[in-house]
Amino acid sequence: MSVTSIDNKNKFMLWAISGGRCQYRGCNKILHTDILTKRNFNQSYIAHIVADVAGGPRGCATRSPLLADDITNLMLLCDTHHRLIDRDDVIGNPEVLLLEMKAEHENRIANSSNISADKQSHIVTLNANIGVHTPNVQYSIISQSLLPDYYPAVAANIDLGTVNTLNKDSDPNFWNFELSNLQQRFDRLLFPLLNSGDIKHISLFGFAPIPLLIKLGVLLNDITSVDVRQKRRNPDTWKFDDDINTIYNFSTARDVKTQVALKIELSDNIADERITRVLGDDISIYSISIDHPSNDFVKSRKQIIDFGEKMKEAFREIKKIHGQEVLLNIFPAMPISLAIQLGRVWMPKADVSMKIFDQNYALGGFSEALEIKHL
């Protein structure tokens, strides 16, 4: 047990730099409000990393008296983790580990506090069944990825999708159901806030079939300030790296024919035969590709922005060659963030209408999902 009376100055300083939360790694419990009754009272304990007496946890005959009232040696903890480090698992919580926890926590609080008021961002999510998988993009996870660039404007996400439904993307009415649901939730939950100016910035997290993500991008367009996020597998994160250059190749069709298709070969290559099997041979096939297709290559915002510019180039070239009234059949193999960006850069008055196809093994290949018409 501590025998030192901590100076009030250090107590107040510790509360400030910890944000009034438990500093034990992974806890982050608020120490001034009861989670059930919501009553305000002090639940904190101030623990010594190096005990203030030589015989205490992690104590030292020389250093204990020197660090007894030193802010660098103090941690703000909840009751559970105070007892854990001082009584139940002293060996499992050595000095070096506790110092790491303290530094991590205080750096996180400092980074959060340093964000200016104009960096508020509303978190918008779209979840929908992908084959047999039912994704669920959780607020508790994605909200952490905003820092230090932005911080959540409210402590909840605006979800435009549905999860755990019985609808599968191989069902005949799947697309009609999902499109109707997306439009209704967008009109009810998001559009009024955008229209009123209550939302200045959106952090967008999608985990849904590619055609739905393209449609969501169309709904948001390029007027709204949106930070489109990409789920990465390795490492498992929604955070971005610094700017990365990716060369997107736009290949034109060999012949001008009645129908037009655009292959987007970013996650995988798409053989022309897979398109002619659906639409026949009377078709001009264009392509946007990268040298080494991968479903995990998007790691920076620049890659998303650059793809949008390449899509604009493709839209302009196809319209110039085939005219405004042509229907562009899109066959996508692409990451989720780029699908949203495709929809965002498409201009309803300037660009051609699109028919989006979806790869579905249960249906034997590419099948029509939805159509997006120009004005």
N, C-alpha and C positions, 0 to 999 in steps of 0.2 A: 504494500500500500504506500502511496506517495506521502512524504512528510513535508514536502515543499509547498508553500503558499505561492501560487502563481500570481505574478503581478497583473493587475487589471489591464494595463496597457497590452500585455501579451495575450491575455484572454480575448480582448476585443479584436486584436490583430488576427488571432487564429480564426475567430469566427468570420472575419471579413474575407481572408484569403481562402477559406474552405467553402464559402458560400452557404454556411449553416447546414452543411451536409456531412454525412459520415465519410471519412477519407479512406476507409478500407476498400481495396480494389473490388469493384463489382457491386458495392453496396449502394452508396450515394443517397442513403436515406435522409429525408428532411428531418432535422432535429429540433425544429421549433413548432411543429404542428402534429397533433395526433391524427393518424391516418383514418381512424374510425369516427371519432367525435368531432374532428376538425378544430378542437380547442388548441389554443396557443400556449405552450409552456416549454421550458428548457429540458430536453431529454438527453443532452450531450454529456460526454465525459472527456476530460482532457487527459490524454495518456502520454507517458514518457516513452520515447523510443529507446533511449538508454536510461534505465531507471535512475531516480534521483538518489538512490542509496546503492552501495556496492553489492549488497546481497539481493537486490531486486532483479526483475526480468531484464536481461541484457546489461546488467549493472557492471560498473568498473570502478575500482578504488580511486583511480586518478580522474577519470572523465565524468563520473556521476555528479560530483559537486559542481563541476564547471558548467555542465549542461542542464542543471536542475531547472533553471528558469530561462532557458534559451529557446526562442521561437522556432529555431531550426530543428529542435529536438522534441517538439510537441505535435501531437496529432489530435484532431477532433474526431471522436468516434461515438457510435451508438453503443448501447449497453452490451449487446451481443458480441460485437467485435472488440470492445474493451476487455471483456472477460476472456475472449479467445486469445488475444495476444499476451495477456498478462497472467493467465491462469491455465486455461485448457490446452493451449498449443503454443507454448513459448518457443520450443525448438523449431516448430514449423514457421515461425515468424521472426526470423533473425533481423538484426539492425539494417543490413543492406536492403532487404526486401521492403521493410517498412519505410525506409527513406525513398525507395522507388515509388511506392504507393503515394506517399505524401507529395512528391514532385509531380507525378502524373495528375493527381487531383487538382493541385493548385495551378498547374499550367492550363488545365482544361477550364477552370473557372476564370482564369485571366484571359484566355482566348475568347471565351463567351462574352465577357464584360467589355472587351475591346471592340466588339462589333458595333458599328454606328447604327443609329436608329433607322436609317434608310435601308438597312440590310434585312428587313423583315421579309419573310417569304412564306406563302401559303403552300402547304404540301398537298398535292393532288395525286391520287393513285387510281390506277385502272387494273383491276383483277378480273380475270375470266378464265374459264377452263381451257387448258391447252391439251388436247387429246384426253388421256386418262389422268392427267395431272391437274390438281386444283391448287394454284398458287395463292399465297396470302402475304402481301407486302405489309409488314407490321410497322406501325408508327414508331414504336420504341426503338426499332433498329434503324429505320431510314432517317429519323430525325437527327441522329448523331452524325450522319454523313454531311449535313448542311454546314457544320462548323469547320473552319472558322470563316468561310465566305459569307454565309447567311445564318439566320436563326429563325426557328419556327414562329410565325406570327401568332398562331394559336396552338394550344396543346392538343391538337387532333388533326387528322388528315381528312380531306374531302374525297371520299371514295366514289368513283363513277361506275364501278363494276359490281359484279355479284360473284360470290364464291360458294362452293358446296352445293351448287344446283345439280339437278339431274340431267341438264342439257349437255350434250357432248358435241364437238365440232363435226361429227359424222352424222348427226341427226338432220333430217330434211329442213326443220324449222329453226335450226341453231342460229343462223345469221340474222334472220328476221327478228328473233327474240333478242339477241344481244344488241343489234343496232337500235331497236326500239328502246331497250333499257338504257343504253348509253345516251341516246338523245334525250330521254325523259329526265335522267339524273343530271345531265349537263344543264338542261333548261331550268331545272328546279334548284339545284345545289350550287352551280358555279356561275351561270350566266348573269343572274341578278347581281352578284358581287362584282363581277367584271364590269357590268353596265353602270353600276353606281360609283365605280372607282374605289371601292373598298379594298380591292386586291390590286396591288401594284406589281407584284412579282410572284411567279409560281415556280416551285420545284416539282418536277413531274416525274413520277415513278410508275412505269408500266410493266405489267407482266401478264400478257394476253396474246391471243393469236394476232399475227401480223396485220391482217386486214382491219381489225378493230383498232389497232394502234395508228394505222394510217388515217382512219376516219377521225379518231380523236385529234390528230394533228390538224386535220382540215377544220374541225370545229374551233380549235384554238387559233389557227392561222398565225401569221408572222407579226401581227399587231401587238398582241399581248407579250410582255416580257416573260419568257419561259426558259428555265434551265432544265433541259431534258437530261435525265440521268440514265446510266447504263449499269445493269447488274453484271458484275464480273465474277468469273468462277475462280480464277487464280491470280491474285488472292481474292478471297470471298469478301467483296466490298462493293459499295455503291459510290465510293469516293473516286475522284479523278486524279490522274497524274498531271504533270506539267505538259505543255503543248507537245504533241507528237504529230509528225507529218505522215500522211498516208496518200499515196497516189491513186486516184480513182480514174480508171480508163473507160472512156466512152467510145464504143465501136458502133459504126453506122451499118445499116443493112446493105446487102449486096444489090438488091433489086427493089424497085418501088412496086408494091403489089396492093391488093384491095384492103387487106387487113394489116394491122400494125401491132407488134408485141415488143415489150421491153423486158429483158431479163436483168434482174438485179442479183449479180453473182458475188456476194460478199461473204456469206457464211459457207457457201458451197458452190460448185459449178453446176450449171443447168444445161443439159444437152438439148439442142434444137428439136430433137425427135420428141421430147416430152411436151413441147409446145405444139408441134404439128399434129401430134396424136389427139390434141384437144380441139384445135382450130383448123386443121387441114393445112395443105401446102401453099395456098394462096395468101402468103403472109410475109411481110417484111419484119425481120427480127433484129432489134437493136440490143445493145448490152452495156451495162455499167458493171465493171469488175475491178478486182484487185489482184495482184500477182499471187498472193498466197491466201485464199479464202479461209476464214476462221470465224467461229461464232463467239470468239472472245478477244477480238483484236481492238475493239473500241476502248481506249483507256484515257482519252482526253476530250475536252470540249471542242478543240480545234478539229478533230476528226469528224465530229458531227456537223460543224459549220461547213467544213470543206465539202462534205457529201451533199449538203443542201445546195451549194453552188454548182456542183456537177449535175444535180437533178434539174436545176434551172436551165442549164445548158442543153440537157437532153430534151426538156419540154420545148424549148425554142427551136431546136433543130428539127424535131419531129413535126412540129406545126408548120415550119417553113416548107418542108418537103411534102407533107401529106394534107395540109390544110386544117383549118380550125374545126371542122366538123368530124374529123376522124375520131374513132374510139380507140384509145390506147389501152391495150391489154397488158397488164403488169403481172409478171411472174416473179415473186420475191423470194430470195433466200438471203436474209439480212438480219442484223441485230435489232433489238427492240427500239433502241434510241433512234436509229436511222429510219425505221419505219415511221415513227412519229415525226421526224424531221421532213420526210418526204411529204407527208400531209400538210405540214406547216408552210412549205415553200410553194405548194400548188396554189395558183391564183384562179379563183372561180370564174373571173371574167376574161382572163387572158389565155389560160391554158386549156388544152383539149380535155374532153371527158375521159375518165378512167374506169376500167373494169378490173377489179383486183381478184386474183386467183390465190388459192391456198393449197399448199401441199398437204394431202391427207392420205396416209397409207391405207386407212380403212376403206377409202373410196377409190383406191387404185391409182392415185397420182394427183395432179393438179385438178382442182374443180373450182367453179365460179363461186365467189363469196359475196361480193357486193359491187355496186356501181356508184361512181361519184361523177355527177354531171356538171358541166360548166354552165354558167348563166348565159 
